[in-house]
Amino acid sequence: MAITAAQVKELREMTGAGMMDAKKALVENDGNMDAAVDWLRTKGLAKAAKKSGRTAAEGLVAVVVDGGTGVAVEVNSETDFVAKNAEFQAMVNKIAEAALGVDSTEALSAADLGGKTVGDAITDAVAKIGENMSLRRMAKLTGDQVVTYVHNAAADGMGQIGVLVAMTGGDETFGKQVAMHIAAVNPASLSSDDLDSAVVEKERQIQIDIARESGKPEQVIEKMIEGRMKKFLAEVTLLGQQFVVNPDVTVEQAAKDAGATITGFVRMQVGEGIEKKEEDFAAEVAKAAQG
């Protein structure tokens, strides 16, 4: 019988098996989903599915630059131990290089990685290494020059925090200093023009509520809000922040002094925003003892 793409997709999601393996399982079992799952299990191709429900909040961020294009890619694992695994690191590096040729995480997952897709390569690694892993996201940045920095590096070009900085003018040394600043301070945007309007409005409402609690006249309250919002925008935007290398000047002024214009940045940190499941040690031991 004819096997549809929808059936293959469903079986892949159920088992974590590769696309070709899932298709073969369905062909071998005349499209019977349950029988195909059992077939994959007997072949040892569905064992990755046992790990797929576990939280993968560790891993690595890798950064790669080619000319005026830079990419940052996050690949997650369950433990920091796997992030130190040479095979995992080699895979992450290849995925980052593949990301230079695509523009989205979805396209990267489908990109070729030595004869198989990135998604299938990760599924194979799950089965081999024994932990849940996932390609979480990628970001691309272009500019006259793109400089990188990796914080807590596990290997060349990959670690816990990866930063890309695009700029015109200046030199690599200054770009690296800006990248280190971004890694440390984590600005919300390049400038106030790029800041999410919802973030600005939320902060403004907070400041309005605080100011009105003071009981001061409305005209005074308006000036208070204006001053506090100006301070807020300086604190959360890269160009407005005090430069960590020289706190006497802002990043914007430091860039001018260096003959540079910063045009964009990317900061990516492993596991940010992922809710980790916490278990105390005693509960973990008890769970293990129960089998």
VOGU-3710 file (C-alpha; in Angstrom, 3 decimals, decimal comma):
1> maitaaqvke> 0,000/0,000/0,000  1,041/3,630/-0,511  2,636/5,262/2,534  1,803/8,951/3,020  4,071/11,672/4,326  1,583/12,252/7,163  1,998/8,653/8,324  5,782/8,944/8,264  5,613/12,200/10,231  3,295/10,650/12,837
11> lremtgagmm> 5,544/7,630/13,318  8,644/9,833/13,620  6,958/11,922/16,308  5,893/8,779/18,180  9,272/7,044/18,100  11,972/9,605/17,378  13,168/7,411/14,490  14,730/8,855/11,346  12,596/9,613/8,299  13,858/6,739/6,150
21> dakkalvend> 13,626/4,262/9,035  10,049/5,346/9,755  9,073/4,984/6,111  10,676/1,542/5,885  8,876/0,415/9,062  5,518/1,419/7,583  6,268/-0,269/4,241  7,358/-3,469/6,004  4,127/-3,502/8,007  1,617/-2,393/5,342
31> gnmdaavdwl> 0,987/0,957/7,021  0,021/-0,543/10,405  1,205/2,080/12,909  1,377/-0,178/15,980  3,222/-2,880/14,079  5,631/-0,262/12,677  6,413/0,957/16,201  7,150/-2,615/17,310  9,296/-3,148/14,212  11,371/-0,079/15,023
41> rtkglakaak> 11,744/-1,186/18,629  13,014/-4,626/17,613  15,552/-2,940/15,343  16,691/-0,648/18,161  15,604/2,397/16,192  12,906/3,646/18,554  14,956/3,858/21,726  15,483/7,584/21,230  11,773/8,039/21,884  12,238/6,939/25,493
51> ksgrtaaegl> 14,393/10,015/26,047  12,218/12,503/24,154  10,104/13,442/27,172  13,064/14,398/29,332  14,047/18,036/29,689  17,064/19,047/27,631  18,200/22,345/29,150  21,986/21,946/28,985  24,129/21,718/25,864  26,100/24,190/23,804
61> vavvvdggtg> 25,820/27,405/21,829  28,141/27,487/18,821  29,095/30,575/16,812  30,562/30,592/13,303  31,473/33,476/10,982  32,035/33,420/7,233  32,898/36,825/5,789  30,200/39,290/6,825  27,785/36,606/8,026  27,676/35,066/11,481
71> vavevnsetd> 25,400/32,444/13,017  24,699/31,269/16,548  23,110/27,864/17,126  21,843/26,240/20,335  21,768/22,450/20,602  20,460/21,126/23,908  21,216/18,010/25,933  20,024/16,801/29,323  23,337/17,136/31,167  26,417/19,304/31,079
81> fvaknaefqa> 28,440/16,087/30,877  27,270/15,489/27,298  28,271/19,054/26,392  31,857/17,960/27,138  31,554/14,920/24,858  33,842/15,263/21,816  31,308/13,617/19,470  28,546/15,967/20,618  30,831/18,974/20,168  31,805/17,852/16,651
91> mvnkiaeaal> 28,137/17,467/15,729  27,249/20,914/17,097  30,119/22,471/15,140  28,907/20,860/11,893  25,352/22,017/12,581  26,580/25,586/13,108  28,477/25,488/9,817  25,358/24,175/8,057  23,402/27,103/9,555  25,402/29,548/7,427
101> gvdstealsa> 23,446/28,317/4,422  19,900/28,598/5,821  17,678/31,259/7,390  15,542/29,429/9,952  15,672/26,678/12,553  13,195/24,626/10,514  15,383/24,879/7,409  18,447/23,987/9,473  16,753/20,854/10,818  16,172/19,740/7,221
111> adlggktvgd> 19,654/20,743/6,003  22,147/18,117/4,854  24,728/16,917/7,349  26,915/14,292/5,728  24,168/12,484/3,839  21,378/12,810/6,409  19,356/15,727/7,725  20,423/17,632/10,825  17,248/16,391/12,526  18,074/12,755/11,775
121> aitdavakig> 21,689/13,228/12,871  20,457/14,471/16,248  18,039/11,542/16,545  20,919/9,153/15,843  23,031/10,907/18,486  20,210/10,533/21,044  20,177/6,790/20,461  23,973/6,537/20,611  24,780/8,833/23,538  21,650/8,024/25,537
131> enmslrrmak> 20,279/11,480/26,334  17,517/13,587/24,900  18,891/16,283/22,582  17,298/18,930/20,427  18,113/21,676/17,975  16,466/24,570/19,757  17,184/27,689/17,697  19,525/29,598/15,432  20,144/33,283/14,728  21,940/34,915/11,822
141> ltgdqvvtyv> 23,625/38,324/11,706  25,202/40,179/8,786  27,383/43,285/8,629  30,572/44,781/7,250  32,313/42,687/9,891  30,957/40,247/12,464  32,927/39,523/15,635  32,271/36,615/17,998  32,800/35,850/21,658  32,092/32,674/23,622
151> hnaaadgmgq> 31,758/32,673/27,400  32,584/29,528/29,402  33,967/27,882/26,275  33,822/24,083/26,163  35,692/23,973/22,846  36,734/26,402/20,131  33,721/28,510/19,103  31,212/26,939/21,492  30,209/27,282/25,124  27,458/28,446/27,482
161> igvlvamtgg> 26,988/31,917/25,976  27,642/32,876/22,368  27,683/36,467/21,108  27,804/37,970/17,617  28,436/41,683/17,038  28,028/43,355/13,635  29,691/46,702/13,040  31,241/49,024/10,517  34,629/50,551/11,228  36,634/49,856/14,354
171> detfgkqvam> 38,724/46,726/14,778  38,315/43,183/16,053  39,709/44,043/19,485  36,988/46,628/20,090  34,350/44,291/18,658  35,457/41,580/21,067  35,179/44,007/23,991  31,621/44,888/22,971  30,785/41,194/22,642  32,125/40,552/26,153
181> hiaavnpasl> 30,020/43,453/27,437  26,914/41,921/25,821  27,672/38,523/27,349  27,991/40,079/30,812  25,186/42,672/30,787  22,628/41,080/28,421  21,050/44,193/26,858  17,470/43,875/25,658  18,096/45,657/22,337  20,599/47,731/20,391
191> ssddldsavv> 18,813/51,036/21,003  15,469/52,376/22,210  14,218/52,265/18,599  14,594/48,462/18,598  13,099/47,810/22,023  9,815/45,897/22,180  7,028/48,466/22,585  5,216/46,144/25,014  8,273/46,168/27,310  8,436/49,963/27,197
201> ekerqiqidi> 4,719/50,351/27,892  4,817/47,910/30,796  7,709/49,795/32,405  5,989/53,134/31,818  2,826/51,898/33,566  4,894/50,672/36,512  6,585/54,059/36,798  3,212/55,848/36,548  1,843/53,758/39,413  4,954/54,382/41,538
211> aresgkpeqv> 4,929/58,126/40,847  1,238/58,517/41,692  1,798/56,798/45,024  3,948/59,818/45,944  0,877/62,092/45,921  2,740/64,817/44,044  1,089/67,169/41,481  0,445/65,770/37,980  3,011/68,022/36,297  5,689/66,833/38,723
221> iekmiegrmk> 4,653/63,207/38,181  5,050/63,609/34,409  8,622/64,868/34,844  9,387/62,015/37,254  8,125/59,456/34,748  10,079/61,058/31,906  13,312/60,948/33,909  12,817/57,377/35,089  11,975/56,131/31,585  15,106/57,793/30,224
231> kflaevtllg> 17,147/55,987/32,860  15,386/52,678/32,129  16,085/52,915/28,389  19,749/53,681/29,065  20,038/50,640/31,326  18,451/48,083/28,978  19,768/49,189/25,555  23,298/48,355/24,441  24,203/51,800/23,122  22,895/53,506/26,270
241> qqfvvnpdvt> 24,669/51,259/28,786  27,866/52,168/30,592  30,692/50,283/28,871  32,062/47,547/31,152  35,582/48,161/29,833  35,331/51,870/30,711  32,266/52,724/32,857  32,945/56,454/32,389  31,463/56,299/28,876  28,467/54,651/27,242
251> veqaakdaga> 28,893/51,895/24,657  27,730/54,379/22,020  30,449/56,860/22,982  33,079/54,109/23,164  32,122/53,060/19,627  32,495/56,637/18,371  35,899/56,880/20,035  36,908/53,624/18,319  35,669/54,831/14,927  32,994/52,132/14,873
261> titgfvrmqv> 29,248/51,917/14,397  27,534/48,925/15,999  24,750/47,758/13,680  23,436/44,685/15,483  24,101/41,877/17,932  22,965/38,417/18,961  23,323/36,966/22,456  22,390/33,323/22,956  22,674/31,462/26,256  22,203/27,743/26,768
271> gegiekkeed> 18,866/26,868/28,343  17,557/30,414/28,812  13,790/30,316/29,133  13,633/26,529/29,557  11,906/25,407/32,731  14,104/22,788/34,365  12,573/20,003/36,387  14,116/20,003/39,854  14,381/16,934/42,056  16,067/16,775/45,439
281> faaevakaaq> 18,832/14,211/45,857  16,918/12,028/48,327  13,952/11,767/45,957  16,305/10,916/43,082  17,925/8,101/45,069  14,532/6,745/46,153  13,341/6,831/42,550  16,422/4,923/41,385  15,952/2,328/44,143  12,433/1,640/42,929
291> g> 13,797/0,813/39,493
//
